[in-house]
Amino acid sequence: MDDQITLLRELQDLDQKLNRIDQDQHKLEAERREIDAEVMRIREMVEALQKSITELEGQQTELRQALDREQANVVKAEQRLPEIKTQKEYLAVLKEVDTAKKLVRDLAEQSAQKNAEIQGLEQEVEEKQQAMEALESQSAERCREIEEALKSFEGSRQSLSEQRQAQIKPLSRNLQRNYQLLMERRGGIAVVEARNGTCLGCNMHLPPQLFNSLLLAQDIKTCPHCNRLLFVVRDA
């Protein structure tokens, strides 16, 4: 039975190494996804800002066109003043000029505000683009490192999987199933040492007769509390 326990211990060591590789791989893949998401987030922010700038520029164009029209109206109205014969008509044209000039001032203020908004957004776009370029440069280097690490993991996994296949083959099907079930249910620890009458998997005391039979290594024993497969380390 010592040979089978040794195989199981070595098998568990291989499975734990494979599990660590899987965990490390998942962490790196998650990091790569986070990097891609951050780059995409900033890119979308830049695109949204550029869209806002385009919309503001359209509004600015409309304001300028309206401003040009009203300025032209002021000029036309003022040119009519010398030709007016009656006081009533003269006052009406003056009111028309004043109204047009007020509208011109309002349009000019709105245009200036739009221009300030556009300049602010353009500055923000420039800052975001610089941040995105810096992030893309850093993330590209990190992603290359992650890719190399993932390739290394694949090589290690292949080698360990081949070792595992050779390690598990001599074990009976029942023992293989029992081991696999324990690995799944007991957090990746199916084979544990029994020391001083105690299972080191669950830290529960073992019946004396069970512990003594482990010392004799007559057959494979399991802990009555956690069902893990037990082994003892004998003094040299």
Wavefront OBJ file of the C-alpha trace (Angstrom):
o trace
v 0.000 0.000 0.000
v 2.953 2.322 0.471
v 3.415 2.449 -3.305
v -0.184 3.541 -3.892
v -0.050 6.198 -1.201
v 3.193 7.482 -2.702
v 1.533 7.629 -6.133
v -1.438 9.481 -4.632
v 0.788 11.980 -2.833
v 2.766 12.662 -5.982
v -0.457 12.878 -7.987
v -1.828 15.430 -5.552
v 1.363 17.453 -5.804
v 0.995 17.515 -9.595
v -2.679 18.506 -9.365
v -1.862 21.314 -6.957
v 0.787 22.617 -9.338
v -1.722 22.455 -12.191
v -4.255 24.277 -10.048
v -1.765 27.026 -9.257
v -1.023 27.387 -12.968
v -4.760 27.724 -13.658
v -5.123 30.345 -10.930
v -2.134 32.336 -12.183
v -3.408 32.091 -15.738
v -6.872 33.333 -14.737
v -5.311 36.265 -12.876
v -3.235 37.262 -15.890
v -6.189 36.910 -18.241
v -8.294 39.030 -15.886
v -5.525 41.648 -15.763
v -5.379 41.717 -19.557
v -9.150 42.183 -19.734
v -8.926 45.050 -17.228
v -6.193 46.720 -19.290
v -8.254 46.396 -22.472
v -11.337 47.719 -20.671
v -9.456 50.762 -19.337
v -8.066 51.612 -22.776
v -11.536 51.212 -24.259
v -13.052 53.386 -21.514
v -10.705 56.280 -22.251
v -11.129 55.830 -26.012
v -14.907 56.015 -25.621
v -14.517 59.151 -23.497
v -12.421 60.759 -26.238
v -14.979 59.775 -28.881
v -17.831 61.182 -26.764
v -15.947 64.451 -26.279
v -15.205 64.713 -30.000
v -18.886 64.106 -30.743
v -19.829 66.878 -28.311
v -17.340 69.201 -30.008
v -18.854 68.421 -33.415
v -22.346 69.179 -32.091
v -21.182 72.447 -30.505
v -19.408 73.459 -33.698
v -22.673 72.897 -35.570
v -24.515 75.081 -33.089
v -21.731 77.658 -33.327
v -22.101 77.768 -37.104
v -25.847 78.345 -36.782
v -25.262 81.129 -34.238
v -22.738 82.850 -36.504
v -25.089 82.645 -39.455
v -27.887 84.139 -37.347
v -25.484 86.797 -36.097
v -24.488 87.705 -39.665
v -28.153 87.991 -40.656
v -29.007 90.274 -37.728
v -25.946 92.457 -38.325
v -27.048 92.806 -41.944
v -30.535 93.751 -40.744
v -29.058 96.467 -38.504
v -27.102 97.900 -41.418
v -30.161 97.878 -43.701
v -32.345 99.498 -41.055
v -29.777 102.195 -40.303
v -29.414 102.910 -44.043
v -33.165 103.542 -44.245
v -33.136 106.245 -41.554
v -32.059 109.193 -43.786
v -34.867 108.402 -46.230
v -37.676 108.395 -43.650
v -40.166 111.306 -43.921
v -42.385 110.893 -40.847
v -41.547 110.926 -37.149
v -43.678 107.859 -36.498
v -41.883 105.764 -39.109
v -38.523 107.089 -37.887
v -39.238 105.959 -34.327
v -40.425 102.559 -35.563
v -37.201 102.008 -37.493
v -35.134 103.114 -34.473
v -36.968 100.540 -32.344
v -36.314 97.952 -35.033
v -32.594 98.853 -34.986
v -32.430 98.650 -31.180
v -34.156 95.274 -31.189
v -31.813 93.954 -33.860
v -28.756 95.260 -31.997
v -29.911 93.576 -28.769
v -30.366 90.333 -30.656
v -26.876 90.774 -32.139
v -25.420 91.185 -28.634
v -27.285 88.113 -27.380
v -26.111 86.034 -30.339
v -22.550 87.262 -29.881
v -22.614 86.254 -26.208
v -24.019 82.826 -27.058
v -21.367 82.411 -29.726
v -18.621 83.344 -27.265
v -19.992 80.842 -24.735
v -20.057 78.087 -27.357
v -16.514 78.949 -28.342
v -15.370 78.711 -24.701
v -17.122 75.322 -24.360
v -15.451 74.060 -27.512
v -12.023 75.211 -26.341
v -12.565 73.536 -22.959
v -13.598 70.264 -24.587
v -10.690 70.414 -27.039
v -8.307 70.791 -24.094
v -9.957 67.845 -22.361
v -9.711 65.757 -25.533
v -6.008 66.562 -25.816
v -5.427 65.519 -22.196
v -7.443 62.310 -22.609
v -5.624 61.445 -25.838
v -2.263 61.905 -24.134
v -3.429 59.696 -21.267
v -4.714 57.097 -23.723
v -1.455 57.059 -25.688
v 0.561 56.637 -22.481
v -1.763 53.876 -21.289
v -1.680 52.109 -24.655
v 2.118 52.156 -24.595
v 2.281 50.772 -21.059
v -0.487 48.231 -21.651
v 1.105 46.994 -24.872
v 4.296 46.159 -22.987
v 2.391 44.536 -20.130
v 0.220 42.553 -22.534
v 3.362 41.212 -24.236
v 4.645 40.104 -20.823
v 1.293 38.469 -20.053
v 1.275 36.692 -23.406
v 4.758 35.295 -22.800
v 3.745 34.150 -19.324
v 0.610 32.453 -20.672
v 2.674 30.600 -23.271
v 5.026 29.471 -20.516
v 2.050 28.278 -18.476
v 0.798 26.262 -21.420
v 4.164 24.528 -21.715
v 4.244 23.763 -18.001
v 0.657 22.528 -18.064
v 1.398 20.188 -20.938
v 4.395 18.709 -19.153
v 2.549 18.334 -15.835
v -0.499 16.823 -17.539
v 1.680 14.174 -19.140
v 3.258 13.411 -15.768
v -0.190 13.238 -14.184
v -1.426 10.791 -16.789
v 1.488 8.480 -16.078
v 1.014 8.914 -12.321
v -2.697 8.096 -12.199
v -2.616 5.165 -14.612
v -1.447 2.490 -12.093
v -4.247 3.370 -9.628
v -7.505 1.444 -9.659
v -10.571 3.145 -11.138
v -12.309 3.183 -7.763
v -9.313 4.836 -6.128
v -9.063 7.349 -8.963
v -12.744 8.282 -8.590
v -12.468 8.544 -4.816
v -9.363 10.718 -5.078
v -10.931 13.007 -7.677
v -14.110 13.402 -5.631
v -12.108 14.346 -2.550
v -10.025 16.848 -4.504
v -13.217 18.552 -5.627
v -14.943 18.499 -2.251
v -11.978 19.160 0.039
v -10.419 22.202 -1.572
v -7.786 20.378 -3.593
v -6.434 18.330 -0.668
v -7.373 14.643 -0.841
v -4.293 13.008 0.745
v -3.088 14.139 4.166
v -0.684 13.049 6.839
v -1.821 11.452 10.070
v 0.470 12.460 12.921
v 0.323 11.684 16.636
v -3.093 10.112 16.223
v -4.555 13.163 14.446
v -5.670 13.797 10.864
v -3.847 16.921 9.710
v -6.557 17.573 7.142
v -9.348 18.253 9.634
v -7.329 18.217 12.905
v -9.619 15.582 14.394
v -8.344 12.693 16.536
v -8.321 9.290 14.881
v -9.387 6.057 16.567
v -6.228 4.368 17.981
v -6.888 1.173 16.049
v -7.105 3.126 12.787
v -3.875 4.978 13.476
v -2.094 1.722 14.341
v -3.248 0.148 11.080
v -1.786 3.116 9.234
v 1.561 2.374 10.798
v 1.333 -1.170 9.489
v 0.457 0.105 5.985
v -1.802 -2.839 5.359
v -4.238 -0.935 3.166
v -5.332 2.598 2.350
v -7.312 4.212 5.173
v -9.547 7.257 5.211
v -10.259 9.737 7.965
v -13.685 8.972 9.543
v -14.308 12.708 9.890
v -13.271 14.274 6.567
v -12.858 11.096 4.453
v -9.432 12.184 3.194
v -6.892 9.495 2.352
v -4.335 9.129 5.118
v -0.620 8.390 5.264
v 1.978 8.416 8.007
v 5.597 9.434 7.860
v 7.670 6.794 9.601
v 10.876 7.629 11.410
v 13.971 6.841 9.397
l 1 2 3 4 5 6 7 8 9 10 11 12 13 14 15 16 17 18 19 20 21 22 23 24 25 26 27 28 29 30 31 32 33 34 35 36 37 38 39 40 41 42 43 44 45 46 47 48 49 50 51 52 53 54 55 56 57 58 59 60 61 62 63 64 65 66 67 68 69 70 71 72 73 74 75 76 77 78 79 80 81 82 83 84 85 86 87 88 89 90 91 92 93 94 95 96 97 98 99 100 101 102 103 104 105 106 107 108 109 110 111 112 113 114 115 116 117 118 119 120 121 122 123 124 125 126 127 128 129 130 131 132 133 134 135 136 137 138 139 140 141 142 143 144 145 146 147 148 149 150 151 152 153 154 155 156 157 158 159 160 161 162 163 164 165 166 167 168 169 170 171 172 173 174 175 176 177 178 179 180 181 182 183 184 185 186 187 188 189 190 191 192 193 194 195 196 197 198 199 200 201 202 203 204 205 206 207 208 209 210 211 212 213 214 215 216 217 218 219 220 221 222 223 224 225 226 227 228 229 230 231 232 233 234 235 236
